[in-house]
Amino acid sequence: MGTNVRSMTGYGRGEHIAEDRKFTIELKSVNHRYNDISIKLPRSLASLEDKIKKHIMQQVFRGKTDVYVSFETFASDDVEVKLNEALAKAYYEKLKVLQDSIGFEGGNLLDLTAKFPDVITVEKPQKDESVIWDALLPALDEAVTRFASMRQTEGEALKKDILAKGKRIQTLVQEVKLRSPLVVEEYREKLNNRLKDLLGGIDVDPQRIATEVAVFADRGCVDEEITRLESHLVQLADILERGGQVGRKLDFLVQEMNRESNTIASKANDIQIVQATIELKSEIEKIREQIQNLE
């Protein structure tokens, strides 16, 4: 029994309250060739960035994933307001000199002083990193679980659709397979009749007909391409059934399927085969678009 197929698009959110803090974590992702995880979190939690990334990478292997981490605190000792008195005095004195030099009496100098950078700062005292991590982890696990679940649901829906398209391609390949020998027989008959007309009803040399038909059959033979396409379709179903990280394998496989269908199209000398090949290529292209979204 294989593992599930996963889409690269997904969303998950998790919350947890512990140690007088409420942690909220959101994950969302889109298609990407590699595993690109970008984390936005408060400066006070910056030291946990690498730990968060490694934890997510245990379950996410491909896609561009944006992670948003935020927290609210309910504890008064979690916040400390600091005043830089020396800096405040220096600003205030310079403002007073400016006021005196231009002779302007209006304006609240204290209010202006308080607005300058670094005069009043809000700091969050450093807590033990392991305590913060233990409080944050349940929110992260909840977000990752929901995120993975959504990617899995979407991936399984894509798998089902791709397998249905694979069956349609198999039907079209079978049509080409059955039609090819008939095209050769029809050519033999037309050639024979044409030569008879040219020779005024005289029987044509069978050897000459056989040679011409052999050249025609060889030029339009697509047996090898059909065999390879059938093999690729078996592999397509097998890769999807085994599951896991299938995106890159399927991308390569679909390129090969496209190559075989192009060769059949270039060799086709029959309108029915041409029509089947056009539809065949259309279905392969639809699969190619869908697998761009698989992990």
Sequence and secondary structure as in RCSB ss.txt:
>XXXX:A:sequence
MGTNVRSMTGYGRGEHIAEDRKFTIELKSVNHRYNDISIKLPRSLASLEDKIKKHIMQQVFRGKTDVYVSFETFA
SDDVEVKLNEALAKAYYEKLKVLQDSIGFEGGNLLDLTAKFPDVITVEKPQKDESVIWDALLPALDEAVTRFASM
RQTEGEALKKDILAKGKRIQTLVQEVKLRSPLVVEEYREKLNNRLKDLLGGIDVDPQRIATEVAVFADRGCVDEE
ITRLESHLVQLADILERGGQVGRKLDFLVQEMNRESNTIASKANDIQIVQATIELKSEIEKIREQIQNLE
>XXXX:A:secstr
    B BS EEEEEEEEETTEEEEEEEEEE  SSEEEEEE  GGGGGGHHHHHHHHHTT  SEEEEEEEEEEE  
GGG EEEE HHHHHHHHHHHHHHHHHHT   S HHHHHHHSTTTEEEE     HHHHHHHHHHHHHHHHHHHHHH
HHHHHHHHHHHHHHHHHHHHHHHHHHHHHHHHHHHHHHHHHHHHHHHHTTT    HHHHHHHHHHHHHHH  HHH
HHHHHHHHHHHHHHHHH BS HHHHHHHHHHHHHHHHHHHHH  SHHHHHHHHHHHHHHHHHHHHHTTB 
